[in-house]
Amino acid sequence: MTERKPLGVTFESWIDKQVREATERGEFENLRGTGKPIPSSVDDENWWLQNYLRREGVRGDGLLPPSLILRRDIEELPETVRDMTSEREVRKTVSELNERVVEWLRMPHGPFVPVGPVNTEEIVTQWRADRAATRRVAQRGSSVSSPRPAPAESRWWHRILRRRPR
């Protein structure tokens, strides 16, 4: 710890003296980052946050409000369950997501995004169909990275617009 600034000495001269003495002692030699350019992402106002998340290995999802996380999880649910091996596992995943949705609906906070529980039977039926298609492809001997392409109207806004009476 440094000594306190003496009375009657300006901050600038006191700090300059400490920097000069530290330089003479060699305390600024071999510092990490010496001679390296400042990262180019400094022009971004959230550069420090992006660097922190990257350094800590954390996704930025933790910064999203719960309603947006739920919306994203609902949209990604078919891809999430596609590689599961048992119907019990699929039902458990959908059940856990529905519990989170119901919990949020009881006490909504953050931006309101229309979110509702997912129909478990629809997801299981889709999972069975995807699994059957994958088995048929495997039996034929050809390999396909995606068993069934997603329908063009699988986005949430298409489903909402489709339900709206005209």
C-alpha positions in Angstrom: 0.0 0.0 0.0 1.3 3.5 -0.8 1.7 6.2 1.7 -0.9 8.9 2.0 -0.5 12.1 0.1 1.3 14.7 2.2 -0.5 17.9 2.9 0.4 20.8 0.6 1.4 18.6 -2.3 -0.8 18.5 -5.4 -2.1 15.2 -6.6 -0.4 15.5 -9.9 3.1 16.0 -8.5 2.6 13.3 -5.9 1.4 10.7 -8.5 4.2 11.7 -10.9 6.7 11.2 -8.1 5.3 7.7 -7.4 5.3 6.7 -11.1 8.9 8.0 -11.5 10.1 6.0 -8.4 8.3 2.8 -9.6 9.9 3.2 -13.0 13.3 3.5 -11.4 12.7 0.4 -9.3 11.7 -1.5 -12.5 8.2 -2.3 -11.5 6.8 -1.6 -15.0 9.1 -4.0 -16.8 7.8 -7.3 -18.2 4.1 -6.5 -17.7 1.5 -8.6 -19.4 0.5 -7.1 -22.7 3.6 -4.9 -23.1 4.2 -4.0 -26.7 0.8 -5.5 -27.9 -1.8 -3.4 -29.6 -5.0 -2.5 -27.9 -7.8 -4.8 -29.1 -9.6 -3.4 -32.2 -13.0 -4.1 -30.6 -12.6 -1.1 -28.3 -14.9 1.0 -30.6 -17.8 -1.2 -29.4 -19.4 0.1 -26.3 -19.8 -3.4 -24.8 -16.3 -4.6 -25.6 -15.6 -5.2 -21.9 -18.7 -7.3 -21.5 -17.9 -9.4 -24.6 -14.3 -9.9 -23.4 -15.5 -10.9 -19.9 -18.0 -13.4 -21.3 -15.4 -14.9 -23.7 -12.8 -15.1 -20.9 -15.2 -16.8 -18.5 -16.6 -19.1 -21.1 -20.2 -18.0 -20.6 -22.8 -17.6 -23.2 -24.6 -14.3 -23.4 -27.9 -16.0 -22.7 -27.6 -15.2 -19.0 -28.2 -11.6 -19.9 -31.5 -12.2 -21.7 -34.8 -11.8 -19.9 -36.6 -15.1 -19.0 -39.4 -14.5 -21.5 -36.9 -14.4 -24.4 -35.0 -17.4 -23.1 -38.3 -19.4 -22.9 -39.3 -18.3 -26.4 -35.9 -19.4 -27.8 -36.1 -22.7 -25.9 -39.6 -23.4 -27.3 -38.5 -22.6 -30.9 -35.4 -24.9 -30.5 -37.3 -27.7 -28.8 -37.7 -29.9 -32.0 -34.0 -29.7 -32.6 -33.3 -30.4 -28.9 -35.3 -33.6 -28.7 -34.4 -34.8 -32.2 -31.3 -36.7 -31.0 -32.8 -38.1 -27.9 -33.0 -41.9 -27.7 -36.2 -42.5 -25.6 -39.7 -41.2 -25.5 -39.4 -40.8 -21.7 -36.4 -38.5 -22.2 -38.4 -36.4 -24.7 -41.4 -36.2 -22.3 -39.2 -35.2 -19.4 -37.5 -32.4 -21.5 -40.9 -31.0 -22.6 -42.2 -31.3 -19.0 -39.3 -29.4 -17.6 -39.7 -26.6 -20.2 -43.5 -26.4 -19.5 -42.7 -26.1 -15.8 -40.4 -23.2 -16.5 -43.1 -21.6 -18.7 -45.8 -22.0 -16.1 -43.5 -20.6 -13.4 -42.9 -17.5 -15.6 -46.6 -17.1 -16.3 -47.4 -17.1 -12.6 -45.1 -14.1 -12.0 -44.2 -12.6 -15.4 -41.4 -10.0 -15.4 -39.3 -8.4 -18.0 -40.6 -7.7 -21.5 -43.8 -9.5 -22.1 -43.4 -11.9 -24.9 -46.4 -14.3 -25.6 -45.3 -17.6 -24.3 -47.4 -20.7 -23.5 -46.9 -24.3 -22.5 -45.9 -26.7 -25.3 -48.2 -29.6 -26.3 -46.2 -32.7 -25.2 -48.1 -35.0 -27.6 -47.3 -32.9 -30.6 -43.6 -32.9 -29.8 -43.6 -36.6 -29.1 -45.4 -37.3 -32.4 -43.0 -35.1 -34.3 -40.1 -36.9 -32.5 -41.5 -40.3 -33.5 -41.9 -39.2 -37.1 -38.3 -37.9 -37.2 -37.0 -41.1 -35.7 -38.9 -43.2 -38.1 -37.6 -41.2 -41.1 -34.1 -41.5 -39.7 -34.5 -45.3 -39.5 -35.8 -45.5 -43.0 -32.9 -43.5 -44.3 -30.5 -45.7 -42.3 -32.1 -48.9 -43.7 -31.6 -47.6 -47.3 -28.0 -47.1 -46.6 -27.8 -43.4 -47.4 -26.8 -40.8 -44.8 -28.7 -37.6 -44.3 -27.6 -34.9 -41.8 -31.2 -33.8 -41.1 -33.9 -36.5 -41.2 -36.7 -34.0 -42.1 -36.4 -30.4 -43.1 -38.3 -28.0 -40.8 -41.5 -26.7 -42.3 -41.4 -23.2 -43.7 -44.0 -22.0 -41.2 -42.3 -23.3 -38.1 -41.5 -19.8 -36.7 -43.7 -18.6 -33.8 -45.0 -15.6 -35.7 -46.3 -17.8 -38.5 -48.2 -19.9 -36.0 -49.8 -16.8 -34.4 -50.7 -15.3 -37.8 -52.2 -18.6 -38.9 -54.5 -18.8 -35.8 -55.7 -15.3 -36.1 -59.4 -15.1 -37.5 -59.8 -13.2 -40.7 
